[in-house]
Amino acid sequence: MTFRQSPLFHHLFFLALCVFLLMALLLIHLVPQQMLKPLSEVHYYPVTEQSAELQQLIFKPAEQWQVLPSSSISLGYQQNAYWYKTRLSPSDTETALSVLAPFLDQLELYVLDRQFKLLHSYQLGDQQVYNLRPLPTLNFVIPIPASAEDLWLFAKVTNKGANMLPLQRSSMVDMEQQEQQSVFIQSLFSGVFLCLIALSAGLYLIYRHGYFLAFSGMFLTIVLIQLEINGLLFAYVWPQSPNNNFVTDYGTVLGSLLATTFMLSFFRNTQTPNWLMWPFQLIRVFAVALLVASPWLGVYWLKKIGVELTALTGSLMLLASFWLLHKRHTNALFLSMALLTMLTGIAVMILRSKGYLPVVVLTNSAMEIGNALSALFFVFAMLQNLYLEKNKKIAFQQQILAQQQHIQSIQHKALAEALKDHISGLPNKQALINRLEELDRQPNSNFYLVMIEHQRFRQIERALGVEEANHTIVGFSKLLKRWTEQQRQTEAQYPAIFVLERDSYAVLIAPTDFRSQFEQLRHQLDQLLKVDNLQLDLGTAYSSVRYPTDCAKASDTLDLALATIEHADKAGLYLPYEPLYLEHNLEHIHLLSELNIALQDDLLELYVQPILDLKQQKIHAAELLIRWYHPKMGQIAPDDFIPLAEQTGMISQVTEWVLDKTLLLQKQLADAGVYLRLSINISPLDLRNTALISKVIAAVQSASNSTVPLQLELTETAFVDLVKDSEQALKLLERSNICISLDDFGVGQSSLSRLQGLPLRELKIDRDLLCQAVRLNDDTVLRYAVMLGKSLQLYTVIEGVETLKELDFVRRLGADAIQGYLLAKPMPFAMFSQWLIEFELQGFRLN
């Protein structure tokens, strides 16, 4: 809705019309029924040294006097003083002669008879104390006595401004009525001005818009100028201080300054072109310069330039408003009406002074009427501007609010997505945590948290691929949703299902009918899952925790369920929570803390187990095995802390420690002249740590003490779990002269094609195959394993050789090397150095 369509526009327009009609009716009522009688023609003569006194002027020839045109009452801005003379017609009664210019500086009036005999003389002017006037009036008024013959009036006018003698002769009664009307009209319009100025000042204090303050200053200046021009300031404010009559001197310049400031502030936040505002900027600068230079310019030039500057400012304001109105600018309508009414009042005043309009109260007050209406329209324009700015702010705030609502909806949607599993569409782990926190805050909460874990999911994912595994998740989620819909008949908030990981879920079940609901759940989930014509057994295990029976906080149920399900290592097993499971987890936490201390304090140790090359009968390599002896817990097996380190991410720190120690031992052996290939075990998680792989390569390349390459051992099970990035890491290690060995071969599920594509140099056959061959007295499987290594051109080592019979099997199969207790048990490095010396002396003899 535009401003013209708004109710505010109609209210303002109706108010302006009412005010205009009220003023018109009031002024028409005050207009006298008869026009004032005109005087005879007026002559003027410049004051010179030869005509400074009345006696020097009286007998000047008539042809030297010039006639003042009837259409003008002013000679304009003149620096010289002037004499005026006119004939006063006879009158039977005493009359009053008024000089309608109370702003004249000095006025000398002389009344003479026909023989030029002086009858009366008066010294007047606004530089004279008000009480010295012959009559206490706003204008300069002198009494003219009754006379049967014509009288002469001589007047000497000195004024630092317009030099004029606007005369009016009337009866004393009419003069008094006109004086009262003038005071009333001036007071009325001044009151209107002051009300509008106060309103604008109040609006400035509320809204802090500069144009309100500029308007108040501009029209306060106009009011003061009008009051001084019409004599009210001198008569009622400072009658004993004529030196204070300087408002007009500075008012015109100050008004131009405030008017330009108003225009610049009014159109600051609009689409007004800059070129339209530049003239106002220049005028403002010029006005400031005039005020600064006023002591040197003098009153005459300050007034003259100020009047011209005011006319220029008004013309530019009118032209700018017309141009904006032509461009359909929203702020230009009331501004144009304000300027038009002001200029109309000035034009009427000029036409009245020229004689084209009758001299009546309406034309005498034209400037006041125009300024009052102009001020009213200016206020309307400012209110319109305020209305438009408010609408813009409201629209901007609505836009901001809409954007915020849009952002909030996006955030809510993102939050909802963040609390949902993108594959199954079920709430995720964070949603479960939030739900448990809500249940903590709710009184009398009571529920079971059942955790479901697929123990065969990882194998299915590796076998079928990620996409088929995702189909498995979707199918299993549908089973859970179907069961949930069947059970949600009595409880609104239970059961609730959540996805924890790709292979684990959580279900919240009400305790009222937990056993029957849980049995139905197991019955549905333990069946084979059909996915893309495949029947899959996920190997589902279960654990449960009850709140508040098993724990004090609902948020603890998830941790307890996770601790419990770690012990459900058999598919289909269900374990309710027991405190023993949590204690076991606390032991793990304590063990990890101690492991961290052991790494920092260098409390771990590397044991060495030699490897014998059967052909050369020499120790050509050794495997380094980590050992940890705790001062309080005693010897801790690697199987107890290595899996925990892998689960928690500490395995990288363990591997770094082993690498540093290995390179140090290799340097010590090289310094002793012994060159052995040292093997260390690494986790498949290490291969995904690019920073660790880079560190291994850099460390090996910087160790120039041995030409024997370092060897890294990975178990066959680890090879099965390798992903593409891990295979790339293995190839990068192999290119860096680091050997890769396949450890514990025979217990995993690796395929020949997979082994063939990996950068292996050594195959270590697990002891289980050797024990099976000796127990069954059948070396078929073991033989095939050795043959496989040979066919892949791998160096073949049989682990776990402990007896001579086992050694005999190995000899017959043609393996390259052996490792086991028959040769030597793992030993500290200091013992290994001594053992190596003894081996070199005695050797290892085969029976």
ZAMARGU-4260 file (C-alpha; in steps of 0.2 Angstrom, whole numbers, plus 5000, padded with zeros to 4 digits):
<rodrens>
0) 5000/5000/5000 | 5007/5017/4995 | 5007/5032/5006 | 4993/5041/4996 | 4982/5025/4999
5) 4986/5025/5018 | 4974/5032/5031 | 4987/5044/5037 | 4987/5053/5020 | 4969/5056/5020
10) 4969/5062/5038 | 4983/5074/5034 | 4975/5081/5019 | 4958/5083/5028 | 4967/5092/5042
15) 4976/5104/5030 | 4960/5108/5021 | 4951/5112/5038 | 4965/5123/5043 | 4965/5133/5027
20) 4946/5135/5028 | 4947/5141/5046 | 4960/5154/5042 | 4951/5160/5027 | 4935/5162/5036
25) 4944/5171/5051 | 4953/5183/5039 | 4937/5187/5029 | 4928/5191/5045 | 4942/5203/5049
30) 4944/5212/5032 | 4937/5229/5034 | 4922/5234/5023 | 4931/5249/5015 | 4948/5251/5008
35) 4960/5264/5015 | 4961/5280/5006 | 4976/5282/4995 | 4988/5296/4997 | 4995/5309/4984
40) 5010/5304/4974 | 5027/5303/4983 | 5043/5311/4977 | 5060/5307/4983 | 5077/5315/4983
45) 5094/5308/4988 | 5102/5315/5004 | 5118/5324/5001 | 5129/5337/5010 | 5119/5350/5002
50) 5102/5342/5007 | 5106/5335/5023 | 5094/5347/5033 | 5076/5351/5030 | 5079/5369/5027
55) 5092/5365/5013 | 5078/5354/5004 | 5062/5364/5005 | 5066/5376/4991 | 5074/5363/4979
60) 5066/5365/4962 | 5052/5353/4959 | 5060/5346/4944 | 5075/5340/4954 | 5063/5328/4964
65) 5059/5312/4956 | 5042/5304/4957 | 5041/5287/4966 | 5031/5275/4954 | 5013/5271/4961
70) 5017/5253/4958 | 5032/5253/4971 | 5034/5258/4989 | 5053/5255/4989 | 5069/5261/4981
75) 5077/5244/4985 | 5093/5241/4994 | 5102/5258/4995 | 5117/5263/5005 | 5112/5282/5005
80) 5098/5290/5014 | 5083/5298/5005 | 5071/5312/5007 | 5052/5309/5003 | 5039/5322/5001
85) 5020/5321/4998 | 5004/5331/5000 | 4992/5328/5014 | 4974/5332/5009 | 4963/5342/5021
90) 4954/5334/5035 | 4940/5339/5047 | 4946/5328/5061 | 4963/5322/5067 | 4970/5308/5058
95) 4984/5295/5060 | 4998/5294/5047 | 5007/5277/5048 | 5023/5271/5041 | 5021/5253/5038
100) 5039/5248/5040 | 5043/5246/5058 | 5061/5239/5054 | 5068/5256/5047 | 5083/5261/5056
105) 5080/5280/5057 | 5065/5290/5052 | 5063/5309/5053 | 5045/5315/5049 | 5041/5334/5047
110) 5023/5341/5044 | 5023/5358/5036 | 5009/5370/5030 | 5006/5376/5013 | 5019/5390/5016
115) 5032/5377/5022 | 5031/5382/5040 | 5036/5368/5051 | 5021/5362/5062 | 5027/5346/5069
120) 5043/5335/5068 | 5047/5318/5074 | 5062/5307/5077 | 5058/5289/5075 | 5066/5272/5070
125) 5070/5255/5077 | 5087/5261/5084 | 5077/5272/5096 | 5069/5267/5113 | 5051/5261/5110
130) 5044/5272/5124 | 5050/5288/5114 | 5037/5285/5100 | 5023/5298/5100 | 5010/5283/5099
135) 5014/5266/5107 | 5011/5256/5090 | 5020/5243/5080 | 5022/5254/5065 | 5028/5272/5066
140) 5012/5282/5068 | 5011/5301/5070 | 4995/5311/5073 | 4990/5323/5059 | 4979/5338/5066
145) 4963/5344/5058 | 4967/5356/5044 | 4956/5365/5031 | 4970/5366/5019 | 4983/5354/5012
150) 4999/5350/5022 | 5016/5344/5017 | 5025/5329/5024 | 5044/5328/5022 | 5052/5312/5028
155) 5071/5307/5029 | 5074/5288/5029 | 5090/5280/5033 | 5090/5261/5033 | 5104/5248/5031
160) 5093/5238/5019 | 5078/5242/5008 | 5074/5261/5008 | 5056/5264/5008 | 5041/5275/5014
165) 5025/5265/5014 | 5012/5277/5020 | 4994/5275/5026 | 4982/5288/5032 | 4967/5283/5042
170) 4957/5289/5056 | 4963/5286/5074 | 4949/5273/5077 | 4953/5263/5061 | 4972/5264/5065
175) 4969/5257/5082 | 4958/5243/5075 | 4971/5239/5062 | 4984/5239/5076 | 4974/5226/5086
180) 4970/5216/5071 | 4989/5215/5066 | 4994/5210/5084 | 4980/5197/5084 | 4985/5190/5067
185) 5004/5190/5071 | 5001/5181/5087 | 4989/5169/5079 | 5002/5164/5066 | 5016/5164/5078
190) 5007/5152/5089 | 5003/5141/5074 | 5022/5142/5070 | 5028/5138/5088 | 5016/5123/5089
195) 5023/5116/5073 | 5040/5119/5079 | 5037/5111/5096 | 5030/5096/5087 | 5045/5095/5076
200) 5057/5096/5090 | 5047/5083/5100 | 5048/5071/5085 | 5067/5074/5084 | 5069/5069/5102
205) 5059/5053/5098 | 5066/5048/5081 | 5082/5058/5080 | 5080/5062/5062 | 5090/5078/5057
210) 5077/5086/5046 | 5065/5088/5061 | 5078/5098/5070 | 5082/5108/5054 | 5064/5112/5051
215) 5062/5118/5069 | 5077/5130/5067 | 5072/5136/5049 | 5054/5141/5055 | 5060/5148/5071
220) 5071/5159/5061 | 5056/5164/5050 | 5045/5167/5065 | 5058/5179/5072 | 5061/5188/5056
225) 5042/5191/5054 | 5040/5197/5072 | 5055/5209/5069 | 5048/5215/5053 | 5031/5218/5060
230) 5038/5226/5076 | 5032/5214/5089 | 5049/5209/5095 | 5054/5227/5098 | 5037/5232/5106
235) 5035/5217/5117 | 5052/5208/5120 | 5066/5221/5121 | 5057/5239/5120 | 5072/5247/5130
240) 5086/5238/5119 | 5085/5244/5101 | 5102/5237/5098 | 5094/5219/5099 | 5085/5222/5082
245) 5098/5212/5072 | 5087/5196/5069 | 5084/5201/5050 | 5102/5205/5048 | 5108/5187/5051
250) 5091/5178/5049 | 5091/5177/5030 | 5108/5169/5030 | 5104/5157/5044 | 5087/5152/5036
255) 5096/5148/5020 | 5108/5137/5030 | 5095/5128/5039 | 5084/5126/5023 | 5098/5117/5014
260) 5102/5107/5029 | 5083/5102/5029 | 5084/5096/5011 | 5100/5086/5013 | 5093/5077/5028
265) 5076/5075/5021 | 5082/5066/5006 | 5097/5057/5013 | 5090/5040/5014 | 5080/5041/4998
270) 5084/5037/4980 | 5087/5056/4976 | 5102/5058/4963 | 5118/5066/4970 | 5118/5080/4957
275) 5102/5086/4964 | 5109/5088/4981 | 5125/5096/4976 | 5118/5114/4975 | 5112/5113/4992
280) 5129/5108/4998 | 5137/5123/4990 | 5124/5135/4997 | 5126/5128/5014 | 5145/5130/5013
285) 5143/5148/5006 | 5130/5152/5021 | 5143/5146/5034 | 5156/5157/5025 | 5145/5172/5026
290) 5141/5170/5044 | 5160/5169/5048 | 5164/5184/5037 | 5149/5194/5044 | 5160/5206/5055
295) 5170/5211/5040 | 5155/5212/5027 | 5144/5225/5037 | 5125/5224/5040 | 5121/5231/5022
300) 5130/5218/5012 | 5125/5204/5024 | 5107/5209/5022 | 5108/5211/5003 | 5117/5195/5000
305) 5106/5185/5013 | 5090/5191/5004 | 5098/5185/4987 | 5104/5169/4995 | 5087/5166/5002
310) 5078/5168/4985 | 5091/5157/4977 | 5088/5143/4990 | 5069/5144/4989 | 5070/5143/4970
315) 5081/5128/4970 | 5070/5120/4983 | 5055/5122/4972 | 5064/5116/4957 | 5070/5101/4966
320) 5053/5097/4973 | 5045/5099/4955 | 5058/5087/4948 | 5055/5074/4961 | 5037/5076/4959
325) 5039/5073/4940 | 5049/5058/4944 | 5034/5052/4955 | 5045/5053/4971 | 5036/5048/4986
330) 5042/5062/4997 | 5039/5076/4984 | 5020/5080/4985 | 5019/5089/5002 | 5036/5097/5000
335) 5030/5104/4984 | 5014/5110/4992 | 5024/5118/5006 | 5035/5128/4994 | 5021/5133/4983
340) 5011/5140/4998 | 5026/5150/5004 | 5031/5157/4987 | 5012/5161/4984 | 5012/5171/5000
345) 5028/5181/4995 | 5020/5184/4978 | 5004/5191/4985 | 5014/5202/4996 | 5025/5209/4981
350) 5009/5211/4970 | 5001/5221/4985 | 5016/5232/4987 | 5016/5235/4968 | 4998/5240/4968
355) 4991/5226/4958 | 4981/5219/4973 | 4971/5230/4986 | 4979/5234/5002 | 4968/5224/5014
360) 4971/5213/5029 | 4971/5197/5018 | 4984/5204/5007 | 4994/5212/5021 | 4995/5195/5030
365) 4998/5185/5014 | 5016/5181/5019 | 5011/5175/5036 | 4997/5164/5029 | 5009/5157/5016
370) 5022/5153/5029 | 5009/5145/5041 | 5002/5134/5028 | 5020/5130/5021 | 5025/5125/5039
375) 5010/5114/5040 | 5014/5105/5024 | 5032/5104/5029 | 5026/5095/5044 | 5015/5084/5033
380) 5030/5080/5022 | 5041/5075/5037 | 5027/5064/5044 | 5025/5056/5027 | 5044/5053/5026
385) 5043/5046/5044 | 5029/5035/5039 | 5038/5029/5023 | 5054/5026/5033 | 5044/5016/5046
390) 5037/5006/5033 | 5054/5003/5026 | 5060/4997/5043 | 5045/4986/5045 | 5047/4979/5028
395) 5066/4976/5031 | 5062/4969/5048 | 5049/4958/5041 | 5062/4953/5028 | 5075/4949/5041
400) 5061/4940/5051 | 5057/4930/5036 | 5075/4926/5033 | 5077/4921/5051 | 5062/4910/5050
405) 5069/4902/5034 | 5086/4900/5043 | 5077/4892/5058 | 5068/4880/5047 | 5084/4875/5038
410) 5092/4873/5056 | 5077/4863/5062 | 5078/4853/5046 | 5097/4851/5048 | 5095/4847/5066
415) 5081/4834/5062 | 5093/4827/5049 | 5107/4827/5061 | 5097/4816/5073 | 5092/4804/5059
420) 5102/4790/5051 | 5103/4794/5033 | 5102/4775/5027 | 5088/4768/5038 | 5079/4784/5042
425) 5078/4780/5060 | 5084/4791/5075 | 5102/4790/5077 | 5114/4789/5093 | 5113/4808/5097
430) 5094/4807/5096 | 5095/4793/5109 | 5106/4803/5120 | 5094/4817/5119 | 5080/4806/5123
435) 5089/4798/5138 | 5092/4816/5145 | 5074/4820/5143 | 5069/4805/5153 | 5082/4810/5166
440) 5072/4826/5169 | 5055/4817/5169 | 5049/4810/5186 | 5045/4792/5188 | 5054/4787/5172
445) 5055/4768/5170 | 5061/4758/5155 | 5072/4745/5147 | 5086/4749/5135 | 5089/4734/5124
450) 5104/4735/5113 | 5105/4724/5097 | 5122/4720/5088 | 5125/4711/5072 | 5141/4701/5075
455) 5142/4695/5057 | 5138/4712/5049 | 5156/4716/5045 | 5159/4700/5036 | 5143/4702/5026
460) 5149/4720/5021 | 5166/4714/5016 | 5159/4700/5006 | 5144/4708/4997 | 5150/4726/4997
465) 5144/4742/5005 | 5129/4745/4994 | 5122/4727/4998 | 5126/4730/5016 | 5115/4746/5016
470) 5101/4736/5009 | 5103/4725/5024 | 5102/4740/5035 | 5086/4745/5027 | 5078/4728/5028
475) 5082/4726/5046 | 5076/4743/5050 | 5059/4739/5042 | 5058/4724/5053 | 5061/4735/5068
480) 5048/4748/5062 | 5035/4734/5059 | 5038/4727/5076 | 5037/4745/5084 | 5020/4748/5075
485) 5013/4732/5082 | 5018/4736/5100 | 5013/4754/5100 | 4995/4751/5105 | 4996/4754/5124
490) 5011/4765/5126 | 5013/4781/5116 | 5031/4784/5119 | 5037/4766/5119 | 5044/4756/5111
495) 5057/4768/5102 | 5070/4762/5091 | 5087/4770/5087 | 5102/4767/5076 | 5119/4767/5085
500) 5131/4761/5072 | 5129/4752/5055 | 5129/4735/5065 | 5120/4740/5081 | 5103/4747/5087
505) 5095/4752/5103 | 5077/4750/5108 | 5067/4758/5123 | 5054/4746/5130 | 5041/4750/5143
510) 5043/4738/5158 | 5025/4733/5159 | 5026/4720/5146 | 5044/4719/5143 | 5046/4700/5143
515) 5033/4696/5130 | 5038/4711/5119 | 5056/4707/5119 | 5052/4689/5115 | 5042/4694/5100
520) 5057/4706/5095 | 5069/4691/5096 | 5058/4680/5086 | 5057/4692/5072 | 5075/4697/5072
525) 5083/4680/5074 | 5076/4674/5058 | 5086/4674/5042 | 5085/4691/5033 | 5080/4691/5015
530) 5089/4704/5005 | 5090/4704/4986 | 5085/4685/4985 | 5099/4681/4998 | 5095/4673/5015
535) 5107/4682/5028 | 5111/4677/5046 | 5116/4693/5054 | 5121/4684/5070 | 5111/4695/5082
540) 5116/4697/5100 | 5106/4707/5114 | 5109/4716/5130 | 5097/4725/5141 | 5098/4738/5155
545) 5083/4743/5166 | 5081/4761/5173 | 5081/4765/5187 | 5084/4747/5194 | 5102/4745/5186
550) 5108/4764/5187 | 5104/4780/5194 | 5103/4790/5178 | 5094/4786/5162 | 5109/4793/5152
555) 5120/4779/5159 | 5109/4765/5152 | 5118/4766/5135 | 5135/4764/5142 | 5130/4749/5153
560) 5122/4741/5138 | 5138/4743/5128 | 5148/4736/5142 | 5136/4721/5143 | 5135/4717/5124
565) 5154/4716/5123 | 5152/4699/5133 | 5139/4692/5121 | 5151/4684/5109 | 5139/4671/5104
570) 5126/4674/5091 | 5108/4674/5097 | 5114/4677/5115 | 5105/4688/5127 | 5113/4696/5142
575) 5105/4707/5155 | 5116/4719/5163 | 5127/4713/5178 | 5138/4725/5188 | 5152/4713/5184
580) 5152/4719/5166 | 5154/4737/5171 | 5169/4732/5182 | 5177/4723/5168 | 5175/4739/5157
585) 5183/4749/5171 | 5197/4737/5172 | 5200/4741/5153 | 5199/4760/5156 | 5212/4758/5170
590) 5223/4747/5159 | 5223/4760/5145 | 5228/4773/5158 | 5242/4763/5164 | 5247/4759/5146
595) 5248/4778/5142 | 5259/4780/5157 | 5270/4766/5152 | 5272/4774/5134 | 5277/4790/5142
600) 5289/4783/5155 | 5297/4770/5143 | 5291/4755/5154 | 5288/4744/5139 | 5301/4732/5132
605) 5305/4723/5116 | 5309/4704/5116 | 5318/4696/5102 | 5314/4679/5094 | 5327/4673/5081
610) 5322/4666/5064 | 5334/4652/5056 | 5337/4651/5038 | 5337/4632/5035 | 5348/4632/5019
615) 5361/4643/5026 | 5359/4637/5044 | 5361/4655/5049 | 5351/4668/5059 | 5346/4680/5046
620) 5331/4688/5054 | 5322/4691/5071 | 5305/4696/5076 | 5303/4709/5089 | 5288/4706/5102
625) 5282/4719/5114 | 5281/4715/5132 | 5274/4724/5147 | 5278/4721/5165 | 5268/4731/5177
630) 5275/4734/5195 | 5258/4729/5203 | 5249/4719/5190 | 5264/4709/5184 | 5266/4703/5167
635) 5253/4709/5155 | 5251/4699/5139 | 5250/4709/5122 | 5233/4700/5119 | 5226/4710/5134
640) 5231/4727/5129 | 5234/4728/5110 | 5215/4725/5106 | 5211/4739/5118 | 5224/4751/5111
645) 5216/4747/5093 | 5199/4751/5100 | 5203/4767/5108 | 5216/4774/5094 | 5231/4772/5106
650) 5238/4759/5094 | 5247/4773/5084 | 5257/4778/5099 | 5262/4760/5103 | 5268/4757/5085
655) 5278/4773/5085 | 5286/4767/5101 | 5290/4750/5094 | 5297/4758/5078 | 5309/4770/5088
660) 5315/4756/5098 | 5317/4744/5083 | 5328/4757/5074 | 5338/4759/5090 | 5341/4741/5091
665) 5345/4739/5073 | 5359/4752/5075 | 5366/4743/5090 | 5367/4727/5080 | 5375/4736/5065
670) 5388/4744/5077 | 5392/4726/5083 | 5394/4720/5065 | 5378/4710/5065 | 5365/4713/5051
675) 5349/4706/5054 | 5332/4709/5046 | 5321/4715/5061 | 5302/4712/5060 | 5289/4721/5070
680) 5270/4718/5070 | 5258/4733/5065 | 5239/4735/5066 | 5229/4737/5050 | 5223/4753/5058
685) 5241/4759/5057 | 5239/4758/5038 | 5225/4771/5038 | 5235/4783/5048 | 5244/4793/5034
690) 5254/4803/5046 | 5261/4787/5054 | 5265/4779/5037 | 5275/4795/5033 | 5284/4795/5049
695) 5289/4776/5047 | 5296/4780/5029 | 5305/4795/5035 | 5313/4786/5050 | 5318/4771/5040
700) 5326/4782/5026 | 5335/4792/5039 | 5343/4777/5047 | 5358/4774/5036 | 5366/4762/5048
705) 5360/4746/5040 | 5358/4739/5022 | 5345/4726/5029 | 5328/4732/5026 | 5315/4733/5040
710) 5300/4721/5039 | 5282/4724/5044 | 5271/4709/5049 | 5252/4709/5046 | 5241/4695/5052
715) 5231/4686/5039 | 5215/4692/5047 | 5221/4710/5045 | 5224/4707/5027 | 5206/4702/5025
720) 5200/4718/5033 | 5211/4729/5022 | 5203/4743/5012 | 5209/4752/4996 | 5218/4765/5006
725) 5227/4752/5016 | 5233/4743/5001 | 5240/4759/4994 | 5249/4762/5010 | 5257/4744/5008
730) 5263/4748/4991 | 5270/4764/4996 | 5280/4755/5010 | 5286/4742/4998 | 5293/4756/4987
735) 5302/4763/5001 | 5312/4747/5004 | 5301/4741/5018 | 5297/4722/5017 | 5279/4716/5021
740) 5276/4699/5029 | 5260/4689/5030 | 5259/4683/5048 | 5248/4668/5055 | 5244/4662/5038
745) 5232/4647/5039 | 5220/4654/5052 | 5211/4667/5041 | 5200/4668/5026 | 5211/4676/5013
750) 5209/4672/4994 | 5223/4668/4982 | 5219/4682/4971 | 5219/4695/4985 | 5236/4688/4991
755) 5243/4689/4973 | 5238/4708/4972 | 5248/4713/4988 | 5266/4718/4989 | 5272/4703/5000
760) 5289/4697/5002 | 5287/4684/5016 | 5274/4671/5021 | 5274/4665/5039 | 5263/4649/5041
765) 5254/4648/5058 | 5258/4634/5070 | 5241/4627/5070 | 5244/4620/5053 | 5260/4612/5059
770) 5252/4605/5074 | 5238/4598/5064 | 5250/4589/5052 | 5260/4581/5066 | 5244/4576/5076
775) 5236/4568/5060 | 5253/4563/5053 | 5247/4571/5037 | 5256/4585/5030 | 5245/4588/5015
780) 5238/4605/5021 | 5255/4611/5027 | 5263/4606/5011 | 5250/4615/5001 | 5253/4631/5011
785) 5272/4629/5008 | 5269/4626/4990 | 5258/4642/4989 | 5272/4652/4996 | 5284/4645/4984
790) 5272/4648/4969 | 5270/4666/4974 | 5289/4668/4976 | 5288/4672/4994 | 5300/4668/5007
795) 5292/4655/5018 | 5293/4654/5037 | 5285/4641/5048 | 5281/4647/5065 | 5279/4638/5082
800) 5292/4624/5079 | 5294/4617/5096 | 5299/4598/5094 | 5311/4588/5083 | 5297/4579/5075
805) 5289/4596/5070 | 5306/4601/5063 | 5307/4585/5053 | 5290/4589/5045 | 5297/4606/5041
810) 5313/4599/5033 | 5303/4587/5022 | 5292/4601/5015 | 5306/4612/5010 | 5302/4628/5020
815) 5314/4642/5019 | 5315/4646/5038 | 5309/4641/5055 | 5304/4651/5071 | 5299/4643/5087
820) 5304/4638/5105 | 5315/4624/5098 | 5326/4637/5091 | 5324/4650/5105 | 5310/4658/5116
825) 5308/4677/5115 | 5321/4685/5125 | 5327/4703/5130 | 5339/4711/5118 | 5354/4709/5130
830) 5351/4691/5132 | 5349/4690/5113 | 5366/4697/5110 | 5374/4684/5121 | 5363/4670/5113
835) 5368/4676/5096 | 5387/4674/5100 | 5384/4657/5107 | 5374/4652/5092 | 5388/4657/5080
840) 5401/4647/5091 | 5390/4631/5093 | 5378/4632/5078 | 5361/4623/5077 | 5363/4605/5072
845) 5349/4595/5064 | 5347/4576/5069
</rodrens>
